[in-house]
């Protein structure tokens, strides 16, 4: 795992965007696995800026998103389809038919999840998977539990995840209690993983991911088994790494 601990959120975002841009430039028809949430927002801003400057093109890129809230329409302002449209897709030249986000309104979740996995396999899996991480170590919406769930699946969100996401909704009761999440199998099938993290509240999750035991109690720890992971964090999120003996680049 290559670890970059940047000064602040903006520097973290620029470094992460550069990793993604490099992938697109070297492989214009690459498959990107994309994430939502506050951590990658700055990364997407840089990608949009560089596209508008004609330094980058998403014309041949295909994307698959990690997750979606169960029960939210794509046009709901807190749905992850809406997030992707407003933060990236509507501002770059990606073709709409080349973007996939789980369907939070599916009438048959089991069939939809199986079909999502089949689609990812048909692409030859993802070339670069962007991840954020929750305070409890979740990646995608793969919450801490007794085992790693391989397949795309419906997740009961942990109370800590609901609490963390409540700031985006009018009340805590409005936060969906379930989500559809890409499983650990598809994430680990990516050729490269880019993990971004910002803020002191993520420091324990990052420490557990990088230096802790590999355990479903900290889902991010499974990334220790992946051959090509790049972690980009700010100083606050990475504050416990050096004391634990982790090698930080640059």
BELKA-V390810 format. One record per backbone hydrogen bond with DSSP energy under -0.5 kcal/mol. CO is the residue of the C=O (numbers start at 1). NH is the residue of the N-H. E is the energy in kcal/mol with one decimal. If there is no record, write none. Layout:
# BELKA-V390810
CO,NH,E
CO,NH,E
This chain:
# BELKA-V390810
2,231,-3.2
3,249,-3.7
4,6,-0.8
4,233,-2.7
6,235,-1.3
8,12,-2.4
9,13,-2.7
10,14,-2.4
11,15,-2.3
12,16,-2.5
13,17,-2.6
14,18,-2.1
15,19,-1.6
16,20,-1.9
17,21,-3.1
18,22,-2.3
19,23,-1.6
20,24,-2.1
21,25,-2.7
22,26,-2.3
23,27,-1.8
27,30,-1.9
30,32,-0.6
30,62,-2.1
31,127,-2.0
31,128,-1.7
32,34,-0.6
32,64,-2.2
33,130,-3.1
34,66,-2.1
38,41,-0.7
38,42,-0.5
40,44,-2.4
41,45,-1.9
42,46,-1.9
43,47,-1.9
44,48,-2.6
45,49,-2.4
46,50,-2.7
47,51,-1.9
48,52,-2.5
49,53,-1.3
50,55,-2.8
50,56,-0.7
51,54,-1.8
58,61,-1.0
62,32,-3.0
63,100,-1.2
64,34,-2.3
66,182,-3.1
68,180,-3.1
69,72,-0.9
73,76,-1.8
76,79,-2.0
79,83,-1.9
80,84,-2.2
81,85,-2.3
82,86,-2.7
83,87,-2.4
84,88,-2.1
84,89,-2.3
85,90,-2.2
88,91,-2.2
88,92,-0.6
89,92,-0.8
95,98,-2.2
96,99,-1.6
98,63,-3.0
100,65,-2.4
102,104,-0.8
103,106,-1.3
104,71,-2.8
108,112,-2.6
109,113,-2.8
110,114,-2.1
111,115,-2.4
112,116,-2.2
113,117,-2.1
114,118,-2.1
115,119,-2.2
116,120,-2.1
117,121,-2.4
118,122,-2.1
119,123,-1.1
120,123,-0.5
120,125,-2.4
121,124,-1.7
126,191,-2.5
127,192,-0.7
128,33,-3.1
128,130,-0.6
129,194,-3.2
131,196,-2.7
134,137,-2.0
137,220,-1.8
138,134,-2.4
139,142,-2.1
141,143,-1.3
142,139,-0.8
148,150,-0.6
149,184,-2.8
150,185,-1.4
150,186,-0.8
153,181,-2.8
155,157,-0.7
155,179,-1.7
158,162,-2.4
159,163,-2.6
160,164,-2.1
161,165,-1.9
162,166,-0.9
163,166,-0.6
165,168,-1.8
166,169,-1.6
171,174,-1.2
172,175,-1.5
177,157,-2.4
178,70,-2.0
179,155,-3.4
179,181,-0.5
180,68,-1.9
181,153,-2.3
183,187,-1.7
184,188,-2.9
185,189,-1.1
186,190,-0.5
187,190,-1.2
192,129,-2.8
193,195,-0.5
193,230,-2.9
194,131,-3.0
195,232,-3.0
197,234,-1.4
199,202,-1.8
200,203,-1.5
202,206,-2.5
203,207,-2.4
204,208,-2.6
205,209,-2.2
206,210,-2.4
207,211,-2.9
207,212,-0.8
208,212,-0.8
213,215,-0.8
215,218,-1.9
216,145,-1.3
216,219,-0.6
218,215,-0.5
218,221,-2.5
219,222,-1.7
220,223,-1.9
221,224,-1.8
222,225,-2.0
223,226,-1.4
228,193,-2.4
229,2,-2.5
230,195,-2.7
230,232,-0.5
231,4,-3.0
232,197,-1.6
233,6,-3.3
234,238,-2.2
236,239,-1.1
238,241,-1.6
238,242,-0.6
240,244,-0.8
241,244,-0.6
241,246,-2.2
242,245,-1.5
246,248,-0.6
249,5,-0.7
